[in-house]
Amino acid sequence: MKKLTDPQRREAFELLKKHLGDRKKKTPHEILEIGIGDGANLEYYPENSSLTALDMNESFEPYLKEHLKNYPEIRYRRKVIAMAENMVGVEDSSIDIVVCTYTLCSVTSIPSVLKEVKRVLKPGGKFLFLEHVSYPKSDWNYLLQVAVAPLWSPYLGGCKVKQRTGEEIRKIGFSNVDMDTTYDEKLLLFSRPQLLGKLFRPERDSNFLYLINEIRFGCVSHILDSQLEVYSFGVFCISPTGEFDSYSFLHLAPFNST
């Protein structure tokens, strides 16, 4: 499997390295790899990397440590035994780069994983992903994926070849999302769609109200930030011109999207 997917892995890390700036900087890149297994991606890591490995399977660690001997330039910090949906032990805003290849296709909740990725990334941190995904539902090959899924999933550790990962990524609130679906003819027909991409955690999360265009007597016409909760009304207003021109009040508060 690794040999078949090496070209995609190489392409993914080349995409990442374009955004790293000086790869020989003194401060190491703090990397968290989700579902690291025995370390299939180590050969593609950027220079000066400090690795935190996360996997729910403890039995992979001896193989990972053996593999790491071939890459002395990678500083191995620790192994975290946890599910990707709940990365217990990984601190908030502590990671420069999160790597995830062929793992989101196997998790129980993609949104939960993405929220954890956003939590552990530093502001401006990068998330690199390469995943099996579904064909468009209008494609006849999607029916093949539906038919094969019950047999394929147990064979490959819960891999779901018809995940709609791209849709989930767009919902979660990252910035500079750059992703593309390719179809690798060397792979089995039902597993050919591959989603490759990188994105950033925003430098400043947009959980705050930036602008109210118009509020009139408790009726909100335009609010330019959907990540808000409405709690109460009172006696305050901002008009489209920025003036205080009526007497309705809207109490808005950010909610925690991470």
C-alpha positions as CSV (number, residue, x, y, z in Angstrom):
1,M,0.0,0.0,0.0
2,K,2.8,2.5,0.9
3,K,4.6,1.9,-2.4
4,L,1.4,2.6,-4.3
5,T,0.8,5.8,-2.4
6,D,4.3,7.2,-2.3
7,P,3.8,9.6,-5.2
8,Q,0.8,11.2,-3.4
9,R,2.7,11.4,-0.1
10,R,5.7,13.1,-1.8
11,E,3.3,15.6,-3.5
12,A,1.6,16.3,-0.2
13,F,4.8,17.2,1.6
14,E,6.1,19.2,-1.3
15,L,2.9,21.3,-1.0
16,L,3.6,21.8,2.7
17,K,7.3,22.7,2.2
18,K,6.4,25.6,-0.1
19,H,4.8,27.3,2.9
20,L,7.5,26.7,5.6
21,G,9.9,29.5,4.7
22,D,13.4,28.9,6.1
23,R,13.5,25.1,6.7
24,K,16.8,25.4,8.4
25,K,15.6,27.7,11.2
26,K,17.0,27.1,14.7
27,T,13.6,26.5,16.2
28,P,12.3,23.1,15.2
29,H,8.9,22.6,13.5
30,E,6.7,21.0,16.1
31,I,4.9,18.3,14.1
32,L,2.0,16.1,15.3
33,E,1.2,13.1,13.0
34,I,-2.2,11.5,13.5
35,G,-2.4,7.8,13.0
36,I,1.4,7.6,12.5
37,G,1.6,3.8,12.5
38,D,5.2,2.7,11.8
39,G,6.1,6.0,10.2
40,A,5.4,5.8,6.5
41,N,5.8,9.6,6.1
42,L,9.1,10.1,7.9
43,E,11.2,10.3,4.7
44,Y,9.2,13.3,3.6
45,Y,9.4,15.3,6.8
46,P,10.8,18.9,6.5
47,E,14.3,19.6,8.0
48,N,14.5,20.4,11.6
49,S,11.4,18.5,12.7
50,S,10.3,17.7,16.3
51,L,7.8,14.9,16.2
52,T,4.9,14.0,18.5
53,A,3.3,10.8,17.3
54,L,-0.4,10.0,17.9
55,D,-1.9,6.6,17.4
56,M,-4.6,4.6,19.2
57,N,-2.6,1.4,18.6
58,E,0.3,1.0,21.1
59,S,1.8,-1.9,19.3
60,F,3.2,0.2,16.4
61,E,5.7,2.0,18.6
62,P,8.6,-0.5,18.4
63,Y,8.4,-0.4,14.6
64,L,8.2,3.4,14.6
65,K,11.3,3.7,16.8
66,E,13.2,1.3,14.6
67,H,12.1,3.3,11.5
68,L,13.2,6.6,13.2
69,K,16.8,5.3,13.4
70,N,17.0,6.0,9.6
71,Y,16.1,9.7,10.2
72,P,18.4,11.0,13.0
73,E,17.5,14.6,11.9
74,I,14.0,14.1,13.3
75,R,13.8,14.7,17.0
76,Y,11.3,12.2,18.4
77,R,9.6,13.8,21.4
78,R,6.9,11.4,22.5
79,K,4.1,9.0,21.6
80,V,0.6,9.9,22.6
81,I,-1.8,6.9,22.7
82,A,-5.2,8.4,22.0
83,M,-8.0,8.6,19.5
84,A,-7.8,11.4,16.9
85,E,-11.3,12.6,18.1
86,N,-9.9,13.3,21.6
87,M,-6.2,14.1,21.6
88,V,-5.7,13.9,25.3
89,G,-2.2,15.0,26.3
90,V,-1.7,17.3,23.3
91,E,-1.7,20.9,24.6
92,D,-3.8,23.7,23.0
93,S,-1.9,25.9,20.4
94,S,1.3,23.8,20.7
95,I,1.8,22.4,17.2
96,D,3.1,24.0,14.0
97,I,2.1,21.3,11.6
98,V,-0.5,18.5,11.9
99,V,0.0,15.6,9.4
100,C,-2.8,13.2,8.6
101,T,-2.6,10.7,5.8
102,Y,-5.1,7.9,5.1
103,T,-6.5,8.3,8.6
104,L,-9.7,10.5,8.4
105,C,-11.2,7.7,6.2
106,S,-11.1,5.5,9.3
107,V,-12.2,7.8,12.2
108,T,-15.7,7.7,13.8
109,S,-16.2,11.5,13.6
110,I,-14.4,13.7,11.1
111,P,-15.8,17.0,12.6
112,S,-14.5,16.0,16.0
113,V,-11.0,15.3,14.6
114,L,-10.9,18.6,12.8
115,K,-11.9,20.5,15.9
116,E,-9.1,18.8,17.8
117,V,-6.7,19.7,15.0
118,K,-7.8,23.3,15.2
119,R,-7.4,23.2,19.0
120,V,-3.8,21.9,19.0
121,L,-2.5,24.0,16.1
122,K,-0.8,27.3,16.9
123,P,-2.4,30.4,15.2
124,G,-1.1,30.2,11.7
125,G,-0.3,26.5,12.0
126,K,-0.7,24.2,9.1
127,F,-2.7,21.0,8.6
128,L,-1.6,18.6,5.8
129,F,-3.9,15.9,4.8
130,L,-4.1,13.1,2.2
131,E,-7.2,10.9,2.3
132,H,-9.4,8.4,0.5
133,V,-12.7,10.1,-0.4
134,S,-15.9,9.3,-2.3
135,Y,-16.7,9.8,-6.0
136,P,-19.4,12.4,-6.6
137,K,-22.8,10.8,-6.0
138,S,-23.6,11.4,-9.7
139,D,-20.7,9.1,-10.7
140,W,-21.5,5.5,-11.4
141,N,-18.3,4.5,-9.5
142,Y,-20.0,5.9,-6.3
143,L,-22.4,2.9,-6.5
144,L,-19.3,0.6,-6.6
145,Q,-18.0,2.3,-3.5
146,V,-21.3,1.7,-1.7
147,A,-21.3,-1.9,-2.7
148,V,-17.7,-2.6,-1.7
149,A,-17.7,-0.6,1.5
150,P,-19.0,-3.3,3.9
151,L,-16.2,-5.7,2.7
152,W,-13.4,-3.1,2.4
153,S,-13.8,-1.5,5.8
154,P,-13.1,-4.6,8.0
155,Y,-10.2,-5.5,5.7
156,L,-8.4,-2.2,6.1
157,G,-8.9,-1.1,9.7
158,G,-12.2,0.6,9.3
159,C,-11.3,2.6,6.2
160,K,-14.4,4.1,4.6
161,V,-13.8,4.7,0.9
162,K,-16.9,6.9,0.5
163,Q,-16.1,9.6,3.1
164,R,-17.0,13.2,2.1
165,T,-14.0,14.7,3.9
166,G,-13.7,17.8,1.8
167,E,-17.2,19.0,2.8
168,E,-16.4,18.6,6.5
169,I,-13.1,20.5,6.1
170,R,-14.9,23.5,4.5
171,K,-17.3,23.7,7.5
172,I,-14.8,23.9,10.3
173,G,-13.4,27.4,10.0
174,F,-9.8,27.1,8.7
175,S,-8.2,29.7,6.4
176,N,-6.3,29.4,3.1
177,V,-7.8,26.0,2.3
178,D,-6.1,24.5,-0.7
179,M,-7.3,21.0,-1.6
180,D,-7.8,19.0,-4.8
181,T,-9.2,15.6,-5.6
182,T,-7.2,13.4,-7.9
183,Y,-7.8,9.9,-9.3
184,D,-4.9,7.5,-9.3
185,E,-5.3,4.8,-11.9
186,K,-2.7,2.6,-10.2
187,L,-5.1,2.0,-7.3
188,L,-8.2,-0.1,-7.2
189,L,-11.1,1.6,-9.0
190,F,-13.2,2.2,-5.8
191,S,-10.2,3.7,-3.9
192,R,-8.9,6.0,-6.6
193,P,-10.3,9.4,-5.4
194,Q,-7.6,11.0,-3.3
195,L,-8.1,14.3,-1.5
196,L,-4.8,16.2,-1.0
197,G,-4.6,19.5,0.6
198,K,-3.2,21.9,3.2
199,L,-4.8,24.7,5.3
200,F,-4.1,27.0,8.1
201,R,-5.5,27.8,11.5
202,P,-6.4,31.5,11.3
203,E,-3.9,33.9,13.0
204,R,-7.0,35.2,14.8
205,D,-10.1,33.0,15.1
206,S,-13.2,34.7,13.8
207,N,-15.4,34.1,16.8
208,F,-16.2,37.7,17.4
209,L,-18.7,40.2,15.9
210,Y,-17.1,42.4,13.3
211,L,-20.1,44.3,12.0
212,I,-23.8,44.7,12.5
213,N,-25.2,46.4,9.4
214,E,-28.7,47.1,10.7
215,I,-30.8,46.4,13.8
216,R,-34.3,47.8,14.0
217,F,-36.4,47.2,17.1
218,G,-35.2,43.7,17.7
219,C,-35.0,42.6,14.0
220,V,-31.6,41.7,12.8
221,S,-31.2,42.3,9.0
222,H,-27.5,41.5,8.5
223,I,-24.9,40.0,10.8
224,L,-21.6,39.3,9.1
225,D,-20.4,36.6,11.4
226,S,-22.4,33.4,11.8
227,Q,-20.3,32.2,14.8
228,L,-22.5,34.0,17.3
229,E,-25.2,33.2,19.7
230,V,-28.1,35.6,20.4
231,Y,-28.9,35.9,24.1
232,S,-31.2,38.9,24.7
233,F,-32.6,42.2,23.4
234,G,-32.4,45.7,24.9
235,V,-32.0,49.3,23.8
236,F,-28.9,49.7,21.6
237,C,-28.4,50.0,17.8
238,I,-25.8,50.4,15.1
239,S,-27.0,51.6,11.7
240,P,-25.5,50.9,8.3
241,T,-23.7,54.2,8.5
242,G,-22.2,53.4,11.9
243,E,-24.5,55.8,13.8
244,F,-26.7,55.1,16.9
245,D,-30.1,55.6,15.3
246,S,-32.7,53.4,17.0
247,Y,-33.4,51.8,20.3
248,S,-33.2,48.0,20.0
249,F,-30.5,46.1,21.7
250,L,-28.9,42.8,20.7
251,H,-26.6,41.0,23.1
252,L,-24.2,38.9,21.1
253,A,-21.5,36.6,22.5
254,P,-18.9,34.4,20.8
255,F,-19.1,30.7,21.2
256,N,-16.2,28.3,21.3
257,S,-15.9,26.7,17.9
258,T,-12.8,24.8,18.8
